[in-house]
Amino acid sequence: MVAAGLCDEVLVQVAYAIGVAKPVGLYVNTYGTAKVKITDGEIAEAAWFTRAEIREALEHGDWNSDSESRLLLPGSISIAREIIESWAALD
């Protein structure tokens, strides 16, 4: 993040659990040095979604203009997508 010019300083912590192949937590702190501000329009809309709504969106696959889902999910190879899929798979 620093090398990419997104911030001047950063702390990234990844939490793993014994017997779990994927990370169970992620924490990022830029100590106020982030160069990207949320107020610049990057996040146009935010909302809460139920597990059922997320599962329905995942059934549509990656987002495209033909999708009926109102969710724009991250790409299938992203870490964010993996986190969403793992959460959606919980009972």
Order of alpha helices (4+ residues) and beta strands (2+ residues): beta-beta-alpha-alpha
